[in-house]
Amino acid sequence: MLWIALVDRIGSGLWASVSVLYFTYVSDLSVTQVGTLVAVSGAVGIAGAPLGGRIADRLPLTRVLTALQILRALASVALLTTDNYFLLMAFSAVGSLGDRAANVLTKLYATRVAGPDRVRYQAVNRTVANAGWALGGLAAAGALAVGTTDAYRWLLLGDALSFAAVALATTRCGEPPSATRTVTTSKNPAPTARPRNPWRDRAYLTYVASDTVLFLDDAVFKVGLPLWIAHSDHAPHGLAPLLMVLNNVMVVAFQVPLARLGATTAAARALLIPLSAVFALGGTAMALSAAGGTVTTTSFLTGAAIAFTVAEMLHATVSWELSVALAPDTAQGAYLGVHGLAQSAQRSVGPLAVTAAIAAGPLGWTAFGATIAVTCLFQHRIVREHLPRPALSVPPVTVSEH
């Protein structure tokens, strides 16, 4: 599954880097049309996480994943067939739906396959995925140097082919064990206990709502830092892509080692305390970058990028473990699907939050970091009473990464 993640993310990196440019230069859409298309497809994609999770509790996981990858491949190819605005919006929405669903089901697959070692498995998976994004982005940059419409089309075709390859590879993966699906016989029918409904689990919904806030670090790199640098009188404009590279390099280098800090459910919950401090530090560094010359601004922005990257990696570890530990075994798919809404909702809320921080200036960034920090402490408190006892994920051992 790790090789599958690499191929998937290479294809996604090809398309994500040029999607807006494709719709602008190849499909000849206006800025407003592109913005609306992205917003609508993102809104439709929000439904993919809970829908995919619920289906995976009822059908073989590998078959559902295969179908989703085929859906994503068809949606990408369909974009090549038309310049009609409404058809482009529809195909993009279908692709977004499949993308969000596949993302949740990949996590569910890792949870079922890795069992108690799920945190480390997810860390390795995330490292591989980031490497794939970087490779795809580099390939896209090379193709963009050509600057022709055919180059854009080849990138989109490469994205579709990556999904087709992933679908084929997924069919060869073994079906992981599941507490929601059991083999029955006519003589020994399995009990049909009704699984818990995550939409009626107030504690889990509260956890998901708090996790949405913690996912705001994603918007810092995609929107916050580039815009803050673009409107700064002292920050070099070329700093933005360099900080993105720094983010990717740090995740590839340190995600797996940092995952050891959250190897148990109790340890993952305890990480919320230092995570709170790191978020506050990142917001403060962003605020201080407004005071000083080029060297001072660059230094504080680099420090902020490092802080938010560390926060991203720590939160990834915490979120992987707690989202599973708080979910009952008989409804893992449905619960993880609901948890997937945290990332999906953040894609809409995040840009608004960081632009509000930018508009408010240094105090806005201080408040931004402080708000997430307080939410970490709130989450640390609310999950305590709802974690299973004993709350163990894997015994604390030292594992060689060679």
N, C-alpha and C positions, 0 to 999 in steps of 0.2 A: 504493500500500500504506500510505502514511502516513495518508491519510484513513480507510482501513479500520481502522487502529490506533486512531485517535481515536474512531470510532463504537463499536468494540469496548470500549474502556476506559470510555467514558461509560456504556454498559450495565452493565459490571462494577461501576462505582462506585455505580450505583443499587442493586444487589443486595448488594454486599459491606458496605455501610454498615448494612443493615437485616436481613440474613439471620438473625442470632440473635434479633432482636426478632420477626421474622415467625414463626419456629418457636415462640417463647414465647407471643405474644399471639394469633396467628391459628390456628396448629396446636395450641396449648395443650399444649406439651411441657414437662416438668420440666427443671430445670437439668441434672440428670444425663443425661437423654435427649438434650438439645441438645448437651452436651459429647461424648457418645458418637457421635452422628450426625456431628458435625464431624470427630472423630478418625477414624472409619471411612472417611468420604468422602475425607479427606486421604490416608489410607493407600492406598486404591484408586487415587487420582490419581497416586501415585508411579510406577505402571506406565505411565502415559500417555506420559512422555517417551521412554523407550527403545523402546516399542512404536511410537509415531508416527514416530520417526526411522528405524527399520528399514523400515517400510512405505514411507516417502518415498524410500528408495533403490531401490525396485522399481516404484513407480507415479508418475504425474505429480503433482508437488507441489501444484499448484493444485487438482486434483481431490480430493486427500486433505484439504487445508485446507477446501475447500467442504463436504465430508462431515462434518468435525469441527464446523464451525460449525452445520450443520443438527442434528447430534447435541446440541450444547449448547442450541440453541433448543428442541428437543423436550423435553430434560430439564427446562428451566425451566418450560415450559408444563405438563409433567406434575406438577410440584409444586403447581400450582393445582387439580389435580383430586382431591386426596385429603388427608386428615388422618391416614391410617394410618401409624403410626410406621415400620414396616419398608419400606413403599413409599416414604416420604419419604427414608429412608436409601438405598434402592436408586437412586432418581432423583438424589439428591445425589451419590452415588458416580459415576454415569455422567457427570454434568456435570463433576465434578472430573477424571475421566479425560480427557474431551475438552478441558478447559481446559489441563491440563499438556501434552498432546500438541500442541495448537494453539500454545502458547507456544514450544515448541521448533521447530516447523515454520515459524513466523513468522521466527525467527532464521535458520533454514536458508535461507528464501526471500531474506532480506536478504543473506546470505553469497553466494548464487549470483548475485543481481542486481547487487549493488554491487561484487563482485570485490575488487580491492585497496583500494577505498575503504570497506570494510565497517565499520571502526570509526566513521567519521564518520556513515555511514548509520544505524548502530545508535544512535548518540548522539542524532541527530535523532528517530529513532523513539521512543526512551525519553522524550525531552522531550514529544513529542506525546502519548504514552501517559499521562504524569503529568498533563498538562493535562486529558486526558479523565477521569482518575480524579477530579480536583478538580471538574470540571463535574458529573459524576455524583453526587459526594458532596453538592454544594450543592443539586442538585435533590432528592436524597433528604431532606436536612435540611428543605427547604421542604415536602415531602409529609408528613414526620413531624409537622410543626406542626399538620396537620389531625387526626392522631391516630386515624383510623378504620381498621378492617380493610380496607376498600376501598382506602384509600391504599396499604397494604402490597401488596395484590394488583396494583395498577396499576404499582407499582415493579417487581415481579417480571415482569409482562407487558412492561414497557419493556425489561427485560434480555433477554427472549426475542426481542423485535422487533429489538433491536440485533444479535443474532447472525444473525437471518434476513437483515437488510440487509447484514451483512458477507459472508454466504454468497453473496448475489446479486452483490455487488461483486467478490468473488474470482473468480467465473466469467468476468469480463471482463478479468482480469489475464493477461498473457502468461506462458507457461511458461518459467521461467529455464533456461539451459543446465545440464546435469548430467553429470559424468564417470561417473556410475553407470548412466546410461541413454543408449544410442546408437541411432540409426536404422540398421537393417540391411536388406540385401536378400538374396535367395536366392543371388545371384552373389557378393556380398561380405559374408559373415557377419562380425559383429564378434567379436573374441576374447573368450573367456569366462573371464577370470582371476578367481579366487576372491577376493572382497574380504576385507580384514583384519577380524578379530573384535575389537571393543573390549574384550570381556570377558576376552580372553587377553592384552591389552596392559597389562602390569603398570605401566609408566611412566605411561600415561594414567589408569589407575585410581588410582594414587597421587596424581596431579595432581587428579583429581576429589575425592578424599577431603580433600585440603588445601583445595580451593576451598569445600567444604561449611563448613569452619570460618570462612572469610573472609566467607561469606554471613550470618554471625550478626548483622551490623549490622541486618538487617531485623527481628530479634526485639527489638532495643533500642527501636525506635520503636513496635512493635505491642504489646509486653508490658512491657519493662523500664522505660522512662521513666514510663508511666502508673502502674504499680504502685509504683515508687519514690516518685513524687510523692504518690500516695494514702496512703502510710504515713509521709510526712515531716511533721514538726511545723511546718516553716517554709516549705515550698513551697506557693504558692497552687494549689488543685486545678484551677483554670481554666487553669493553665499547660500542661497536657498537650496539649490540642487546638491551642493556639497554637504549640507546638513542632512538631506535625505539619504545620501550615500552613507554618511556616518551612522544614521539610524539602522540601515540595513546591515552594515558590517557588524555593529554591536549585537544585533539580534542573532546573527549567524554565529558569532563568536561566544556569546554569553548566555543564550537562552537555556541551553541544556545544563550548564553548571548551576545556574540560578534556580532551575527547577528542583534541585535537590533540597533547597530550603523549604519547599512545600510538599515534601514526600508523603506526609500524612495529612489527614483532614484537619487535625488540631494545629499542625504547623502552618498549613495554608491559611487558616483563620488568623493565627498569630502574625502572619506577614502583613496583615492589613494595618498594623500599627506603624511599622517603618514605611509602608507604602504611603500612608497619610503624610508623613514628613517629606517624602520625595516629591509628591505632588505640590505641596506648599512651597518647597524649594524651587521647583520649576516655574511656578507662577511668579515668585519673587525675582528670579533671574530675568524673566521676560520684562518685568517692570523696571528693573535696574538698567536694562539695556537702552532705555530711553535717555539716560543721563550720561553724557560723556561723548568723547570723540570716536573716531572709527575703530581704534584698537579696543577701547572699553566696550563699545557696542558689540563688536564682533566676539569679544571674549564672553560677555554675558549671554549672548544668543547661543554660542556654542555650549556654554554651561547649561542653558535651559534645554537645549536639544538632548544633551547627555542625561539630564535629570528626567525628562519626559520619556526617553527611551528606556531607562532603568525602570521607571514606573510602568511602562507598557509591558516589560518582561515580567515583572513581579505580579502585576495584575493578571496577566495571562495564566500564570501558574495558579494563582488563587482562584480565578474564575473557573478554570478547567476542573479543579478538585471540588469546589463547593457546589457548582451547578449539578454535578453528579451525586455528591454525597447527600444533598438535600432532596434528591429525586428517588421515589420508590422503584425498586427493581422491576416491578410489574408494569411500569408506565414510563420507562426511561426515554423512549422516543418522544412521547407527547410532552414530557417535562423539558427535555433539551430543546425541543422545537419552540416552546414558549420562551426559554432562555435565549434562543437565537434572536428573539425580537429585540433584545437589548442592543445588539450590534446594528440591527436593521434600523431601529428607531434613532440610534445615535447618528446615522448617516444623514438624517433630516435635521435633528436637533443640534448636532455638533457644529456645522457651519454657522448657524445662527448664534450659538453661544460664543464662539471665538470672534466673530465679527462684532458682537456686542462688547467683548473685552477690548478689542482694538479701538472701537469708537470711544470707549471710556478712558483710554489711555493707560498709564502705569497702574492706577488704582483698579482699573478693570481687570488687568492681568493678575494683580494680587488677590482680588476677590475670586477670580476664576480658579486659581490654585487652592485658595482657602476653602471654597465650596466643595471641591472634590475631596480635599483632605478631611473635612467634617463628614462627608458621606462615607468615607472609609471607616471612620470611627463608628458611625451609625450602623454600617453593615456588620462590623465586628461585634456589635452588641446584639443585633436582631437574630443573627444566625446561631448564636450560642445555645439558645433554648430549643432549637429545632434540629440540631445535628444528632445523628444516631449515636448511641453509646453502647460499646466503646467506639470512638470515632477514629478508626485506623484505616489507612489506605494501603500502605506498604511499610514494612519494617525499615527503620532508618539504617541503610547500609551504604558503603562506599562502592561505587560502580566505576570501573575504568571506561573511559570514552574512546579508547583506541580500537 
